[in-house]
Amino acid sequence: MLRTKFLSVMTDKFFNEETCELPSELIDTLLEQDPDNLELVVLKAVFLIVIHKYKDAKDWIKEKIEFNLLKHNPRVDPAAYLGLAFSHIARGRFEKALEIVQKANFHYPNHPLSHIITGLVHGFNIVYNFDESKANKELFREEFQKAISMEQSEKKLSRYYQLESYILNETDGIEEALITINKAIELTPEHFDIYLTKAHLYLTHEDRTEEVLELLDKLMEKFPQDGKTIYQMRSFSYFLLVLILICSSVLI
């Protein structure tokens, strides 16, 4: 029951300054009850990543999870590798992230998450230009497609598309990103946060502000229980629209 509640808190995005203690206390309670549960260890790492404590997440995974060549744990290890890779890439440590890519592909060459890790690291290298000599757009796209072709779970597929859309928005433009995020929405139309990803994609382009307002109107009808979040994003959208109008008037 506690684990279900924790996942609910994660999904509903209660990660802000006022409420971040709630999931933190919950995961610590779960770990006190079951300290050897490696899935809970990974969940705590996820929480640390969400609140931008990337080094803490890396240190936590290294302290608690032993990657054993003789005792594979495909339910935990690939997810832990993903956490490590992201904790490195979020801090600009591209070479360290590549080391995790190599380990994940060596230990779990046929696991979808190994391909997601590879695609993620190389995708962010393109976006942030960590190492121009190793930029490989084709590899980024190929690895995501491999993971998508291997995955059987629609919920996981939806998350793969969601993650890919963020990177595509930077590498290929918003149209490709929208095609991909719409695939995620089709697979799991009940997931509110995926619609927020679509709103985020619109907000990164000043000429798509009115479209995000239309999307938020639809979300108010579909997810009235999330009205506070929608109103906050709507307010920001209006602010951005006014800012664009002011800047365009000054610069013309």
KEMISE-117846 format. One line per field, with one value per residue: residue in one letter; z, y, x of N, C-alpha, C, O in turn; chain. Coordinates in steps of 0.001 Angstrom, whole numbers. Layout:
<atoms>
rest (a:...)
n.pz (Z:...)
n.py (Y:...)
n.px (X:...)
ca.pz (Z:...)
ca.py (Y:...)
ca.px (X:...)
c.pz (Z:...)
c.py (Y:...)
c.px (X:...)
o.pz (Z:...)
o.py (Y:...)
o.px (X:...)
kette (A:...)
</atoms>
This chain:
<atoms>
rest (m:l:r:t:k:f:l:s:v:m:t:d:k:f:f:n:e:e:t:c:e:l:p:s:e:l:i:d:t:l:l:e:q:d:p:d:n:l:e:l:v:v:l:k:a:v:f:l:i:v:i:h:k:y:k:d:a:k:d:w:i:k:e:k:i:e:f:n:l:l:k:h:n:p:r:v:d:p:a:a:y:l:g:l:a:f:s:h:i:a:r:g:r:f:e:k:a:l:e:i:v:q:k:a:n:f:h:y:p:n:h:p:l:s:h:i:i:t:g:l:v:h:g:f:n:i:v:y:n:f:d:e:s:k:a:n:k:e:l:f:r:e:e:f:q:k:a:i:s:m:e:q:s:e:k:k:l:s:r:y:y:q:l:e:s:y:i:l:n:e:t:d:g:i:e:e:a:l:i:t:i:n:k:a:i:e:l:t:p:e:h:f:d:i:y:l:t:k:a:h:l:y:l:t:h:e:d:r:t:e:e:v:l:e:l:l:d:k:l:m:e:k:f:p:q:d:g:k:t:i:y:q:m:r:s:f:s:y:f:l:l:v:l:i:l:i:c:s:s:v:l:i)
n.pz (0:831:-1073:-3422:-2891:-2849:-5541:-6707:-5744:-7016:-9715:-9813:-9598:-7203:-6635:-5472:-3797:-1550:-1092:-1351:744:1357:-488:58:2791:2658:973:2537:4731:3566:2900:5421:6309:4491:3865:2075:-391:-3632:-5663:-4383:-3676:-6193:-6728:-4844:-5881:-8246:-7215:-6125:-8464:-9705:-8045:-8672:-7459:-8479:-8099:-5565:-6193:-7859:-6068:-4192:-5673:-6323:-3798:-2848:-4760:-6182:-9040:-10482:-12404:-12415:-11274:-12604:-12592:-14134:-13655:-11989:-12412:-15137:-14874:-12798:-14045:-15936:-14237:-13255:-15636:-16377:-14178:-14521:-17099:-16709:-15240:-17005:-17444:-19724:-20662:-18470:-18510:-20906:-20154:-18558:-20506:-21987:-20063:-19542:-22054:-22332:-20183:-20454:-23274:-24754:-23629:-23521:-22095:-22153:-24719:-24635:-22787:-24264:-26470:-25110:-23898:-26160:-27518:-25815:-25978:-28529:-28228:-26202:-26914:-25785:-26631:-29622:-31529:-31124:-31693:-32814:-34587:-35989:-34520:-32078:-32908:-33929:-31696:-29944:-31542:-31638:-28960:-28766:-30595:-29260:-26881:-25017:-23311:-23220:-21567:-20864:-23430:-24063:-22322:-23413:-25888:-24912:-23646:-25870:-27400:-26122:-26721:-29523:-30065:-29843:-31621:-34099:-34421:-33673:-34997:-35521:-32893:-31874:-33307:-32155:-29371:-29536:-30174:-27744:-26179:-27395:-26654:-23834:-22808:-20369:-18789:-17286:-17100:-19512:-21362:-20375:-21133:-23866:-23829:-22833:-25011:-26921:-25610:-25857:-28216:-29584:-31443:-31049:-28949:-28710:-29374:-27198:-25303:-26260:-25947:-23147:-22439:-23289:-21586:-19130:-19276:-19522:-17358:-14739:-12048:-11895:-12034:-10754:-11492:-14242:-14431:-13476:-15496:-17599:-16792:-16954:-19702:-20729:-19702:-21127:-23727:-23647:-23078:-25421:-27271:-26328:-26662:-29435:-30306:-29422:-30769:-33434)
n.py (-1201:1285:1520:1784:4219:5881:5749:6915:9506:10224:10130:12107:14366:15750:17217:19815:22816:22976:20459:18405:16942:15020:12634:11928:11238:9115:7178:6644:5477:3162:1891:1457:-524:-2515:-2994:-4333:-4277:-3826:-2578:-509:944:1892:3468:5503:6687:7659:9613:11392:12254:13579:15797:17095:16367:15182:14164:13031:11037:9421:8616:7246:5051:3733:3054:1295:-638:-3517:-4385:-7365:-9628:-12343:-12680:-11643:-9058:-8264:-6744:-4699:-3781:-2574:-309:996:1542:3364:5453:6156:6945:9148:10817:11466:12684:14845:16496:17219:15378:13761:11724:9983:9190:7790:5605:4235:3618:1731:-308:-1037:-1993:-4098:-5818:-6130:-6604:-7117:-5800:-3459:-1022:-662:227:2566:4017:4369:5837:8087:9264:9848:11429:13680:14559:15611:17706:19340:19508:18240:16731:17268:15713:13211:13309:11901:11619:9739:7413:8028:8130:5535:3886:4510:3582:861:136:701:-1114:-3475:-3392:-4541:-3605:-1244:982:1444:1877:4236:5986:5879:7134:9620:10563:10571:12563:14971:15238:15175:17555:19382:18433:17795:19433:20896:19695:16985:16232:16583:14666:12394:12674:12579:9928:8785:9766:8522:5892:5920:7547:8322:9405:12229:13773:13395:14898:17352:17357:17694:20271:21602:21299:22926:25397:25949:27159:30199:30858:29107:29543:30085:27639:26065:27149:26367:23617:23449:24254:22036:20142:20969:20123:17384:16615:17666:17471:18180:20859:23027:22813:23122:25708:27133:26667:27828:30505:31047:30724:32856:34922:34468:34913:37633:38673:38017:39598:42151:42177:41814:44166:46098:45407:45690)
n.px (827:1903:3935:2464:1235:3458:4312:2114:2343:4726:3920:1979:3444:4347:6582:7824:8902:7258:6223:8089:9095:7240:7218:9862:9926:8190:9459:11680:10465:9461:11870:12943:11248:11778:14715:16403:15289:15797:14425:13119:15335:16136:13901:14233:16514:15453:13726:15629:16842:14727:14412:16668:19065:21581:24198:23896:22081:23627:25664:24106:23089:25485:26342:24381:23692:24970:26545:26581:28286:27816:25387:22824:20363:17798:15539:16236:18948:19296:17627:18917:21361:20417:19668:22216:23515:21967:22371:25019:25089:23434:25011:26888:28879:29955:31738:31805:29162:29184:30718:28876:27019:28491:28821:26138:25330:27077:26448:23677:22776:20478:18390:15724:16149:18890:19332:17838:19354:21728:20727:19745:22056:23660:21879:21582:24165:24221:22408:23549:26166:28502:30686:31725:32997:32000:29374:26398:23819:22304:22780:21557:18807:18492:18959:16838:14742:15327:14908:12168:11125:11596:10200:7405:5475:2915:2765:5450:6466:5177:6484:9048:8652:7888:10250:11963:10767:11418:14145:14102:12811:14834:16748:15558:13396:10137:7954:8591:8944:6345:4910:5974:5382:2647:2254:2896:802:-1387:-945:-1101:-3463:-4429:-2488:-1645:731:2035:679:1414:4055:3733:2662:4890:6631:5386:5699:8388:8683:8160:6215:4158:2489:-277:-1331:-654:-2317:-4816:-4531:-4363:-6916:-8381:-7313:-8286:-10900:-10563:-8969:-9990:-9327:-6726:-6579:-5217:-2492:-2797:-3854:-1660:219:-1158:-1171:1562:1843:346:1897:4269:3370:2663:5181:6546:5155:5799:8594:8781:7602:9384:11695:11118)
ca.pz (0:877:-2335:-4372:-2574:-3280:-6994:-7009:-5474:-8089:-10960:-9728:-9604:-5980:-6362:-5440:-2514:-449:-860:-1673:1912:1415:-1052:714:4020:2300:494:3674:5522:2848:3006:6797:6403:3581:3472:1021:-1620:-4571:-6427:-3591:-3802:-7473:-6588:-4140:-6837:-9149:-6476:-6032:-9790:-9955:-7305:-9188:-6645:-9365:-7463:-4490:-6830:-8297:-4884:-3585:-6491:-6176:-2443:-2522:-5783:-6650:-10363:-10429:-13692:-12240:-10770:-13287:-12062:-15219:-13180:-11239:-12918:-16230:-14349:-12038:-15038:-16492:-13230:-13235:-16878:-16344:-13147:-15093:-18241:-16192:-14703:-18077:-17407:-20877:-20719:-17420:-19003:-21922:-19447:-18159:-21756:-22304:-19073:-19746:-23281:-22123:-19264:-20883:-24681:-25335:-22789:-24104:-21391:-22593:-25927:-24193:-22184:-25361:-27202:-24237:-23745:-27435:-27837:-25049:-26493:-29675:-27747:-25381:-27540:-24831:-27405:-31007:-32325:-30908:-31996:-33754:-34614:-36444:-33410:-31159:-33426:-34063:-30384:-29467:-32344:-31187:-27682:-29041:-31286:-28325:-25701:-25123:-22436:-23788:-20633:-21025:-24761:-23961:-21679:-24361:-26828:-24175:-23501:-27190:-27904:-25557:-27468:-30909:-30134:-29996:-32727:-35366:-34489:-32932:-35715:-35223:-31463:-31682:-33821:-31183:-28119:-29809:-30068:-26307:-25713:-27919:-25893:-22444:-22741:-18988:-18074:-17357:-17276:-20909:-21991:-19949:-21997:-25133:-23557:-22730:-26365:-27513:-24932:-26259:-29514:-29332:-32380:-30767:-27648:-28756:-29410:-25844:-24610:-26705:-25301:-21732:-22347:-23407:-20386:-18043:-19422:-19369:-16043:-13835:-10748:-11989:-12431:-10227:-12356:-15553:-14287:-13352:-16818:-18400:-16393:-17536:-21147:-20968:-19427:-22240:-24896:-23464:-23196:-26852:-27921:-25923:-27310:-30880:-30526:-29177:-31716:-34809)
ca.py (0:2438:1640:2321:5637:6581:5856:7900:10816:10481:10363:13358:15470:16522:17595:21229:23194:22814:19092:17391:16114:13926:11395:11599:10522:7868:6191:6258:4545:1885:1276:967:-1762:-3526:-2372:-5069:-4212:-3000:-1750:704:1699:2599:4509:6640:7344:8419:10800:12313:12840:14507:17050:17632:15992:14165:13507:12198:9861:8578:8039:6308:3832:3046:2527:303:-1662:-4182:-4963:-8635:-10329:-13713:-12661:-10569:-8675:-7416:-5869:-3579:-3260:-1597:938:1649:2091:4560:6498:6588:7665:10465:11635:11966:13580:16078:17325:17474:14394:12931:10529:9082:8628:6792:4393:3535:3061:522:-1344:-1490:-2784:-5331:-6691:-6366:-6176:-7328:-5153:-2164:126:-452:1061:3882:4687:4777:6920:9259:9889:10433:12504:14870:15064:16452:18909:20201:19574:17888:16301:17352:14638:11983:13558:10886:11732:8473:6463:8430:7694:4075:3241:4641:2702:-512:-43:719:-2364:-4596:-3244:-5086:-2858:29:2058:1751:2459:5622:6756:5980:8191:10887:10969:10865:13826:16081:15371:15503:18976:20122:17942:17698:20437:20607:18833:15602:16019:16457:13347:11389:12796:12130:8464:8498:10065:7478:4664:6087:8835:8631:9979:13691:14406:13323:16092:18482:17334:18323:21706:22089:21388:24150:26585:26219:27845:31382:30957:28061:29841:29959:26217:25517:27592:25478:22326:23568:24273:20643:19427:21333:19275:15974:16384:18767:17310:18772:22242:23954:22743:23663:27159:27661:26651:28817:31819:31191:30859:34240:35741:34297:35552:39083:38960:37942:40772:43312:42095:42017:45583:46867:45071:46014)
ca.px (0:2789:4641:1505:1074:4669:4270:1083:2933:5678:3202:1228:4403:4343:7955:8112:9504:6331:5777:9095:9359:6276:7755:11121:9595:7519:10419:12513:9650:9449:13192:13083:10485:12326:15994:17108:14497:16557:13500:12929:16589:16058:12880:14821:17405:14584:13294:16762:17036:13621:14649:17932:20231:22132:25343:23356:21493:24750:26306:23154:23070:26774:26431:23371:23494:26179:26343:27296:28257:27351:24008:22114:19058:17282:14465:16817:20221:19188:17053:19986:22288:19778:19816:23618:23805:21324:23012:26269:24854:22815:26093:27834:29979:29633:32585:31326:27908:29540:31137:27655:26479:29256:28503:24761:25268:27836:25733:22293:22721:19154:17374:15342:16713:20272:19251:17376:20512:22614:20075:19660:23373:24087:20939:21948:25439:23884:21720:24411:27495:29551:31853:31276:33587:31246:27961:25934:22356:21742:22846:20495:17511:18491:18874:15459:13892:15587:14208:10734:10776:11757:9350:6060:4572:2486:3111:6872:6626:4734:7558:10158:8286:7900:11644:12512:10211:12194:15404:13764:12460:16082:17569:14826:12341:8918:7014:8980:8687:4890:4517:6409:4621:1275:2278:2856:-556:-2273:-723:-1547:-4174:-4799:-1346:-1699:2039:2470:110:2251:5235:3329:2580:6275:7179:4843:6210:9769:8641:7344:5100:3162:1905:-1729:-1649:-580:-3527:-5888:-4298:-4694:-8384:-8825:-6898:-9202:-12072:-10192:-8355:-10377:-8677:-5389:-6812:-4223:-1317:-3160:-3956:-306:833:-1878:-668:2893:1669:-51:3076:5195:2771:2813:6612:6885:4576:6584:9913:8629:7301:10598:12751:10742)
c.pz (0:-442:-3401:-4159:-3042:-4794:-7441:-6815:-6587:-9354:-10957:-9578:-8372:-5618:-6529:-4039:-1338:-95:-1049:-475:1958:791:-410:1977:3706:1853:1623:4576:4878:2988:4419:6969:5582:3032:2343:-318:-2604:-5453:-5693:-3630:-5095:-7403:-5865:-5061:-7813:-8474:-6407:-7372:-10068:-9240:-7580:-8285:-7354:-8744:-6336:-5060:-7259:-7117:-4227:-4345:-6297:-4797:-2237:-3523:-6262:-7987:-10486:-11751:-13577:-11779:-11368:-12622:-13082:-14804:-12541:-11960:-14072:-15776:-13554:-12983:-15660:-15521:-13177:-14473:-16844:-15315:-13651:-16180:-17777:-15610:-15742:-18139:-18490:-20924:-19658:-17854:-20062:-21282:-19007:-19380:-22078:-21346:-19296:-20978:-23166:-21267:-19760:-22335:-25306:-24497:-23398:-23424:-21756:-23833:-25594:-23600:-23278:-26122:-26406:-24172:-25041:-27882:-27110:-25464:-27705:-29203:-27069:-25859:-26532:-25558:-28867:-31858:-32194:-31137:-33085:-33722:-35033:-35319:-32385:-31634:-33487:-32714:-29786:-30230:-31968:-29895:-27907:-29694:-30345:-27198:-25950:-24329:-23060:-22869:-20750:-22387:-24758:-23354:-22595:-25358:-26159:-24042:-24843:-27700:-27378:-26383:-28914:-31070:-30360:-31249:-34079:-35502:-33879:-33670:-35455:-33762:-31207:-32197:-32782:-29890:-28332:-29788:-28599:-25765:-26172:-27108:-24477:-22280:-21333:-18209:-18297:-17688:-18716:-21704:-21609:-20743:-23334:-24965:-23481:-24118:-27064:-26927:-25298:-27616:-29419:-30279:-32139:-29453:-27649:-28779:-28020:-25042:-24998:-26046:-23831:-21511:-22394:-22160:-19193:-18079:-19102:-17970:-15073:-12472:-10730:-12372:-11966:-11111:-13709:-15497:-14183:-14716:-17739:-18085:-16996:-19045:-21511:-20764:-20606:-23485:-24826:-23635:-24650:-27582:-27601:-26656:-28807:-31203:-30392:-30285:-33158:-35151)
c.py (1260:2636:2230:3814:6433:6782:6864:9309:11192:10894:11711:14576:16354:16983:19096:21569:22901:21354:18036:16498:14898:12640:10962:10786:9158:6808:5744:5268:3172:1158:776:-370:-2887:-3024:-3073:-5035:-3252:-2146:-437:1586:2522:3721:5735:7407:8198:9714:11840:13002:13885:15835:17596:17385:14848:13427:12589:10918:8880:7867:6986:4982:3044:2412:1303:-844:-2205:-4848:-6198:-9372:-11726:-13787:-11475:-10314:-7724:-6500:-4598:-2952:-2260:-255:1716:2261:3366:5733:7047:7424:9068:11380:12205:13011:14894:17034:17566:16499:13332:11642:9504:8413:7557:5488:3569:2909:1740:-620:-1907:-2383:-4094:-6322:-7067:-5930:-6280:-6720:-3790:-966:379:434:2463:4675:5205:5955:8206:10000:10550:11542:13786:15421:15968:17786:19877:20265:19330:17522:16209:16207:13322:12178:12599:10843:10420:7445:6767:7911:6175:3381:3352:3700:1236:-800:-149:-590:-3572:-4579:-3737:-4285:-1514:1196:2445:2374:3935:6495:6900:7119:9567:11424:11363:12221:15032:16329:15774:16974:19835:19711:18009:18722:19955:19658:17358:15276:15820:15121:12272:11475:12387:10605:8060:8703:8994:6192:4763:7436:9240:9305:11490:14303:14340:14498:17329:18533:17998:19835:22330:22251:22648:25392:26908:26921:29006:31505:29902:28314:29662:28492:25593:25948:26735:24107:22378:23642:22849:19845:19753:20469:17816:15660:17521:18686:17914:20246:23219:23990:23381:25183:27805:27724:27666:30229:32077:31408:32278:35188:35680:35006:37071:39485:38966:39178:42030:43338:42369:43477:46429:46664:45435:47445)
c.px (867:3519:3726:1309:2277:4664:3223:1611:3908:4944:2502:2120:4287:5746:8129:8588:8596:6089:6845:9405:8435:6800:9059:10869:8996:8515:11336:11771:9628:10781:13472:12375:11117:13667:16727:16374:15172:15662:13237:14175:16570:15027:13419:15770:16601:14133:14417:17032:15967:13833:16059:19135:20959:23315:24883:22759:22575:25401:25416:23139:24360:26927:25545:23253:24832:25878:27226:27152:27664:25895:23274:20762:18421:16147:15031:18019:20072:18605:18094:21030:21724:19897:21230:23955:23212:21981:24337:25999:24236:23848:27186:28993:29733:30444:32171:30022:28170:30024:29932:26990:27169:28925:27105:24659:26045:27042:24342:22102:21333:18031:17025:15993:18176:20298:18751:18542:21452:22031:20018:20995:23823:23145:21286:23308:25203:23307:22690:25857:28619:30845:31421:31808:32814:29748:27502:24404:21696:21719:21752:19138:17406:18298:17471:14533:14098:14832:12705:10298:10825:10733:7934:5035:4207:2839:4582:7145:6257:5827:8767:9890:8349:9328:12249:12023:10977:13458:15125:13414:13696:16852:16871:13702:11038:7972:7321:8687:7202:4377:4817:5621:3172:1171:2198:1449:-1538:-2152:-1264:-2256:-4577:-3681:-1270:-340:2537:1897:918:3556:4916:3226:3973:6888:6680:5510:7651:9844:7669:6161:4018:2416:391:-2149:-1584:-1801:-4726:-5763:-4702:-6202:-8937:-8470:-7792:-10455:-11736:-9678:-8720:-9703:-7280:-5464:-5752:-2983:-1598:-3252:-2573:386:153:-1361:713:2794:1268:1134:4049:4678:2937:4281:7051:6385:5384:7919:9817:8340:8552:11620:12407:11164)
o.pz (-749:-890:-4192:-5117:-3570:-5274:-8426:-7627:-7048:-9992:-11987:-9445:-8488:-4440:-7588:-3182:-243:1054:-919:-655:2526:1478:-334:2207:4398:2295:1666:5118:5553:3175:4594:7692:5933:1857:1709:-1272:-2435:-5940:-6315:-3619:-5097:-7952:-6226:-5022:-8165:-9086:-6609:-7415:-10604:-9769:-6839:-8345:-6893:-8853:-6168:-4480:-7051:-7166:-3761:-3734:-6126:-4649:-1524:-3171:-6691:-8062:-10581:-12172:-14532:-11885:-10727:-12151:-12915:-15533:-12552:-12100:-14007:-16236:-13624:-12744:-15884:-15923:-13068:-14373:-17227:-15551:-13254:-16183:-18376:-15498:-15415:-18814:-18211:-21198:-19916:-17601:-20116:-21803:-19074:-19302:-22403:-21770:-19246:-20951:-23822:-21581:-19524:-22604:-26289:-24643:-23758:-24093:-21677:-23982:-26201:-23880:-23219:-26392:-26952:-24367:-25027:-28548:-27708:-25315:-27886:-29708:-27325:-25287:-26439:-25169:-29296:-32804:-33032:-30809:-34139:-32930:-34494:-35179:-31884:-30852:-33145:-32612:-29190:-29640:-31978:-29753:-27304:-29385:-30601:-26621:-26965:-24657:-23395:-23346:-20738:-22498:-25365:-23817:-22564:-25635:-26756:-24296:-24944:-28356:-28101:-26701:-29471:-32109:-30990:-31867:-35098:-36577:-33606:-33028:-35198:-33440:-30399:-31582:-32560:-29352:-27403:-29429:-28252:-24976:-25415:-26901:-23964:-21679:-21114:-17077:-19367:-18471:-19108:-22605:-22417:-20998:-23868:-25839:-23988:-24375:-27717:-27655:-25074:-28103:-29195:-29956:-32917:-28909:-26685:-28259:-27699:-24190:-24151:-25639:-23328:-20504:-21638:-21729:-18340:-17035:-18486:-17449:-14635:-11806:-9660:-12957:-12696:-11441:-14260:-16405:-14728:-15044:-18567:-18987:-17483:-19612:-22478:-21539:-21032:-24216:-25811:-24256:-25065:-28413:-28472:-27198:-29377:-32239:-31158:-30693:-34012:-36269)
o.py (2198:3767:3072:4583:7536:7871:7578:10198:12333:11886:12384:15696:17572:17125:19579:20689:22609:21033:16851:15398:13866:11619:9767:9766:8175:5661:4579:4340:2151:-58:-226:-1245:-4061:-2666:-2471:-5691:-2034:-1100:621:2813:3697:4801:6868:8637:9307:10782:13030:14175:14954:16887:18433:18123:13707:12205:11494:9842:7672:6663:5958:3913:1825:1367:375:-1916:-1455:-5763:-6100:-9703:-12235:-14832:-10436:-11241:-6507:-5564:-3550:-1731:-1183:803:2944:3365:4331:6860:8257:8471:10044:12578:13301:14085:15941:18235:18052:16762:12192:10577:8301:7229:6544:4402:2340:1801:750:-1765:-3122:-3410:-5080:-7510:-8181:-4992:-5596:-7088:-3034:3:1513:1284:3439:5864:6345:6940:9291:11214:11680:12488:14862:16614:16966:18850:21080:20984:20113:17934:15216:15777:12431:11301:12491:10121:10040:6694:5852:7315:5597:2403:2397:3088:455:-1846:-995:-1115:-4581:-5622:-3401:-4297:-728:2280:3628:3291:4767:7611:7927:7945:10544:12602:12364:12945:16009:17469:16617:17570:20890:20534:18252:18866:18768:18890:16570:14177:14968:14513:11361:10442:11898:10054:7100:7893:8603:5488:3797:8359:10369:9736:11956:15249:15147:15026:18242:19609:18763:20594:23427:23231:23353:26326:28032:27238:28802:32191:29799:27407:29138:28142:24698:25197:26415:23510:21440:23146:22499:18978:18896:20124:17106:14571:18258:19706:18135:20802:24150:25063:24090:25871:28884:28706:28293:31037:33171:32183:32845:36122:36702:35627:37714:40503:39818:39744:42866:44365:43063:43983:47370:47594:45487:47906)
o.px (596:3708:4150:1226:2132:4979:3413:1354:3921:5299:2440:1626:4145:6072:8530:8668:9077:5786:6541:9929:8792:6830:9345:11520:9260:8437:11733:12372:9759:10810:14167:12853:11005:13752:17593:16791:15126:16090:13143:14082:16939:15246:13102:15820:17002:14156:14177:17402:16261:13475:16574:20119:20954:23417:25419:22912:22459:25655:25905:23171:24327:27561:25926:22761:25708:25058:28449:26043:27077:25255:23120:20103:18495:15819:14385:18092:20665:19035:18150:21519:22454:20188:21428:24596:23858:22131:24734:26601:24482:23600:28269:29988:29364:29892:32184:29805:27472:29770:29963:26459:26512:28769:26909:23982:25711:26970:23874:21352:21048:16865:17928:16352:18647:21176:19191:18696:21913:22718:20218:21052:24312:23566:21288:23569:25900:23666:22660:26676:29565:31938:30833:31148:32945:28949:28128:23798:20656:20755:21098:18397:16374:17557:16972:13643:13147:14197:12043:9228:10169:10425:7324:3849:5093:3176:4921:7958:6931:6066:9445:10759:8800:9579:12959:12771:11167:13796:15829:13696:13620:17527:17517:13120:10859:7257:6410:8236:6830:3502:4018:5222:2529:130:1509:962:-2427:-3139:-1828:-1705:-5016:-3898:-879:-264:3379:2548:1088:4096:5719:3645:4210:7587:7451:5846:8101:10930:6476:5190:3069:1787:-167:-3209:-2366:-2275:-5560:-6759:-5321:-6706:-9843:-9231:-8025:-11007:-12532:-9919:-7837:-9523:-6714:-4534:-5411:-2480:-756:-2785:-2339:1051:815:-1142:1000:3565:1776:1346:4586:5450:3302:4588:7835:7095:5625:8330:10659:8771:8758:12316:13292:10933)
kette (A:A:A:A:A:A:A:A:A:A:A:A:A:A:A:A:A:A:A:A:A:A:A:A:A:A:A:A:A:A:A:A:A:A:A:A:A:A:A:A:A:A:A:A:A:A:A:A:A:A:A:A:A:A:A:A:A:A:A:A:A:A:A:A:A:A:A:A:A:A:A:A:A:A:A:A:A:A:A:A:A:A:A:A:A:A:A:A:A:A:A:A:A:A:A:A:A:A:A:A:A:A:A:A:A:A:A:A:A:A:A:A:A:A:A:A:A:A:A:A:A:A:A:A:A:A:A:A:A:A:A:A:A:A:A:A:A:A:A:A:A:A:A:A:A:A:A:A:A:A:A:A:A:A:A:A:A:A:A:A:A:A:A:A:A:A:A:A:A:A:A:A:A:A:A:A:A:A:A:A:A:A:A:A:A:A:A:A:A:A:A:A:A:A:A:A:A:A:A:A:A:A:A:A:A:A:A:A:A:A:A:A:A:A:A:A:A:A:A:A:A:A:A:A:A:A:A:A:A:A:A:A:A:A:A:A:A:A:A:A:A:A:A:A:A:A:A:A:A:A:A:A)
</atoms>
